[in-house]
Every structure is written in C-alpha cells, then in structure tokens.
C-alpha cells in the first residue's frame, strides 16, 4: 500500500531484489542434487516430494525457484478472480516469486528445460517414463510434471 511505504521499506525491498539477482559468489551454497531415479511405482510419493523439494530450492534463470514452472495456476495473482491480500510480508519472497514469475520469455524457456532435465533424470528407464517421455519433444515440459502427478494421484 502506497500510504505505508517508507523509504526504509523501499530500500529493503530493492536490496533484497538486488541480492536475489546478483548472488554473492563467495558464499558457499548448498549443493542441490537431483532426486534419485524412480525404480518402482511404490516410490512415486517420495519421488514427487523429492522433485518438489528440488524445484523449491533450485533457482532458475532470473532468480525464481524452479517451482514456478509447475504451479497449478498459470495466471498471475493480480488476474486471479477472488484472490485477497494476505497481509504485510505475506507470503514469503520465495512464495511470491513462485506465484508471480511469468510463463513466457527466455527465462521461462530455459527454466522449463531445466525442469525437464530433472523429470527426465527421475523417470528415464523406470515405470514413469511411459507417462512423461512424449513431453520431451514439446515446448511445454511443465506438462510432464503434471501428467506424472495426475497419473499416479488423480486430478484431486
């Protein structure tokens, strides 16, 4: 809200965005490994949780967590009917990046390829490969994740 914006608040937001776009190269970063390949159907719950964990931790081109690629709603929040403001500081910066990162442009294309690499690594040669292999040729590889989730867990 414009009435509550102060210079200190605006400077803090700007500094946070600058840090996100220009990470400090001297700081040790957690190594985020790809999830283990899925060997049997019984492992699907753990596999999807591992994929979600990697997508939430790994940042793509532009600084957003890769989880924005697989979010349920494609429209940006300001265009989502019925959505209400959650209050000051809510949701977190990472959650906002996931909610508001666009599904177009060069960053999206590169991040979409990165998500496909993770899904391919997990599914290739296992029981899930039949459900996601056809998405490797398409530009919307986010559908591979949704097809995997929908096949094993249903629409709900």
Secondary structure by P-SEA (a helix, b strand, c coil): ccccccaaaaaaaaaaaaaaacccccccccccccccccccccaaaaaaaaaaaaaaccccccccccccccccccccccccccccccccccccaaaaaaaccccccaaaaaaaaaaaaaaaaaccccccccccccccccccaaaaaaaaaaaacccc
